């Protein structure tokens, strides 16, 4: 019997989609046991983001920008780099 493997996946449109590449032959049957993970994203309002930027301004040292729009642009560019293939 094969060793169990733990992976992360998302559920979209009624389909479980692995977040990791699986080295399995096409059509391989699987037995799944899963747990629902807490949502990783919490959207802040523009006002909440502005307040957070003000509180963090000293530690950021201008790296991310000083306005909500500059910080949002920086974070958007960073998120795009997270999805790149290695």
VOTOR-862444 format. One line per 3 residues: number of its first residue (from 1); their letters; for each residue x, y, z of N, C-alpha, C, O, CB. Coordinates in steps of 0.1 Angstrom, whole numbers. Glycine has a CB too. Layout:
<nodes>
NUM = A = X Y Z X Y Z X Y Z X Y Z X Y Z ~ ...
</nodes>
This chain:
<nodes>
1 = XXX = 8 -12 0 0 0 0 9 12 0 19 13 7 -10 0 12 ~ 5 22 -8 13 35 -9 13 43 3 3 43 10 9 43 -22 ~ 23 50 5 24 60 17 15 71 14 14 77 4 39 65 19
4 = XXX = 7 75 25 -2 87 23 6 100 20 17 101 25 -11 89 35 ~ 0 108 12 7 121 9 -3 132 12 -15 131 9 11 121 -6 ~ 2 143 18 -6 154 22 -3 165 12 9 169 10 -3 159 37
7 = XXX = -13 171 6 -12 183 -3 -22 193 1 -32 191 8 -14 178 -18 ~ -21 205 -5 -31 216 -3 -38 217 -17 -32 214 -27 -24 229 1 ~ -51 220 -16 -59 221 -28 -69 232 -26 -72 236 -14 -65 208 -32
10 = XXX = -75 237 -37 -87 246 -36 -99 239 -42 -98 229 -50 -84 259 -43 ~ -111 244 -38 -123 238 -43 -129 249 -52 -133 260 -47 -133 234 -32 ~ -131 247 -65 -136 257 -74 -146 250 -83 -143 240 -89 -125 264 -82
13 = XXX = -158 256 -85 -168 251 -94 -170 236 -93 -172 229 -103 -163 254 -108 ~ -171 231 -81 -173 217 -78 -162 207 -81 -164 195 -81 -185 213 -87 ~ -150 213 -83 -138 205 -85 -127 208 -75 -124 219 -72 -133 207 -100
16 = XXX = -121 197 -70 -109 199 -61 -97 201 -70 -94 192 -78 -108 187 -51 ~ -90 212 -69 -78 215 -77 -65 215 -68 -64 223 -59 -79 228 -84 ~ -56 206 -70 -44 205 -62 -35 218 -64 -35 223 -76 -35 193 -65
19 = XXX = -29 223 -54 -20 235 -55 -6 230 -58 2 238 -62 -20 243 -43 ~ -3 217 -57 10 212 -60 9 202 -72 -2 197 -74 16 204 -48 ~ 19 201 -79 20 191 -91 19 177 -85 27 174 -76 32 194 -100
22 = XXX = 11 169 -90 10 155 -86 16 146 -97 13 148 -109 -5 151 -83 ~ 25 137 -93 31 128 -102 23 115 -102 27 105 -96 46 125 -98 ~ 12 116 -109 3 104 -110 -1 101 -124 -2 111 -132 -10 106 -101
25 = XXX = -4 89 -127 -9 86 -141 -23 91 -143 -31 92 -133 -8 71 -144 ~ -26 95 -155 -39 100 -158 -50 90 -155 -48 78 -158 -40 104 -173 ~ -60 94 -148 -71 84 -145 -69 77 -132 -77 69 -128 -73 75 -155
28 = XXX = -58 79 -125 -55 72 -112 -66 75 -102 -69 87 -100 -41 77 -106 ~ -72 65 -96 -82 67 -85 -75 70 -72 -64 65 -69 -90 54 -84 ~ -81 79 -64 -76 83 -52 -86 82 -41 -98 83 -44 -70 98 -52
31 = XXX = -82 81 -29 -91 82 -17 -87 94 -10 -75 95 -6 -90 69 -8 ~ -96 103 -8 -93 116 -2 -98 117 12 -110 113 15 -98 128 -10 ~ -91 123 21 -95 127 34 -91 142 36 -79 145 33 -89 118 46
34 = XXX = -100 151 39 -96 165 39 -102 172 51 -111 168 58 -101 172 26 ~ -96 184 54 -101 193 64 -101 207 57 -93 210 49 -92 193 77 ~ -111 214 61 -113 228 56 -104 237 63 -105 238 76 -128 232 57
37 = XXX = -96 245 56 -86 254 62 -93 268 63 -102 271 55 -73 255 54 ~ -89 276 73 -95 289 74 -91 298 62 -80 296 56 -91 296 87 ~ -99 307 58 -96 316 47 -84 324 51 -83 329 61 -108 325 44
40 = XXX = -75 325 41 -62 332 43 -63 347 40 -55 354 44 -51 325 34 ~ -74 351 33 -75 365 29 -86 372 36 -97 366 37 -76 366 14 ~ -83 383 41 -93 392 47 -92 406 41 -81 412 42 -92 393 63
43 = XXX = -102 410 34 -101 423 27 -103 434 37 -113 434 44 -111 424 15 ~ -94 444 36 -96 456 44 -102 467 35 -100 467 23 -83 461 51 ~ -110 476 42 -115 487 34 -104 497 31 -93 496 37 -126 494 42
46 = XXX = -106 506 22 -95 515 18 -92 524 31 -80 527 33 -100 525 7 ~ -101 527 39 -99 535 51 -91 527 61 -81 532 67 -112 539 58 ~ -94 514 62 -86 505 71 -71 504 66 -62 504 74 -92 491 73
49 = XXX = -70 502 53 -56 501 48 -49 514 50 -37 514 53 -57 498 32 ~ -55 526 48 -49 539 51 -44 540 65 -33 544 68 -59 550 47 ~ -53 536 75 -49 536 89 -37 527 92 -28 531 99 -61 532 98
52 = XXX = -37 515 86 -26 506 88 -13 511 82 -3 510 88 -29 492 81 ~ -14 518 70 -2 524 64 4 535 74 16 536 76 -5 530 51 ~ -5 543 79 -1 553 88 6 548 100 16 553 105 -13 562 93
55 = XXX = 1 537 106 7 530 118 20 524 114 29 524 123 -3 520 123 ~ 22 519 102 34 512 98 45 521 92 56 517 89 31 501 89 ~ 41 533 90 50 542 82 64 542 86 73 542 78 44 556 82
58 = XXX = 67 543 99 80 543 104 88 531 101 100 532 98 80 545 119 ~ 82 519 102 89 507 99 91 504 84 100 496 81 82 495 106 ~ 82 509 76 83 507 62 94 514 55 100 510 45 70 510 55
61 = XXX = 98 526 60 109 534 55 107 537 40 117 537 32 122 527 57 ~ 95 539 35 92 542 21 93 531 11 92 533 -1 102 553 17 ~ 96 519 16 98 508 6 85 505 -2 86 502 -14 102 495 14
64 = XXX = 73 505 5 61 502 -2 54 514 -7 44 512 -15 52 495 8 ~ 57 526 -4 50 538 -8 43 544 4 43 538 15 40 535 -19 ~ 37 555 2 31 562 14 16 564 12 10 569 22 38 576 16
67 = XXX = 11 560 1 -4 562 -1 -10 548 -3 -3 538 -6 -7 571 -13 ~ -23 547 -1 -30 534 -2 -28 529 -17 -25 517 -19 -45 535 1 ~ -29 538 -26 -27 534 -40 -13 528 -43 -12 518 -50 -30 545 -50
70 = XXX = -3 535 -38 11 530 -40 13 517 -33 19 508 -39 21 540 -34 ~ 8 515 -21 9 502 -14 2 491 -21 7 480 -23 5 503 1 ~ -11 494 -26 -18 484 -34 -11 480 -46 -11 468 -50 -32 490 -37
73 = XXX = -5 490 -53 3 487 -66 14 478 -62 17 468 -70 7 500 -73 ~ 22 481 -51 33 473 -47 29 458 -44 35 449 -48 40 479 -35 ~ 18 457 -36 13 444 -32 8 436 -44 10 424 -45 2 445 -22
76 = XXX = 2 443 -54 -3 436 -66 9 430 -74 8 419 -78 -11 446 -75 ~ 20 438 -75 31 433 -82 38 421 -75 43 412 -81 42 444 -84 ~ 38 422 -62 43 411 -54 35 398 -55 40 387 -57 44 415 -39
79 = XXX = 22 400 -55 13 388 -56 15 381 -70 15 369 -71 -2 392 -55 ~ 17 389 -80 20 383 -94 32 375 -93 33 364 -100 21 395 -104 ~ 43 379 -86 55 371 -86 53 358 -78 60 349 -80 66 379 -79
82 = XXX = 43 358 -69 41 345 -61 35 334 -70 37 323 -67 31 348 -50 ~ 29 338 -81 22 328 -89 31 323 -101 27 316 -110 10 333 -95 ~ 44 328 -101 52 324 -113 57 309 -111 57 304 -100 64 333 -113
85 = XX = 60 304 -122 65 290 -123 80 290 -121 87 299 -126 61 283 -137 ~ 85 280 -113 100 279 -111 105 268 -119 117 265 -118 102 277 -96
</nodes>
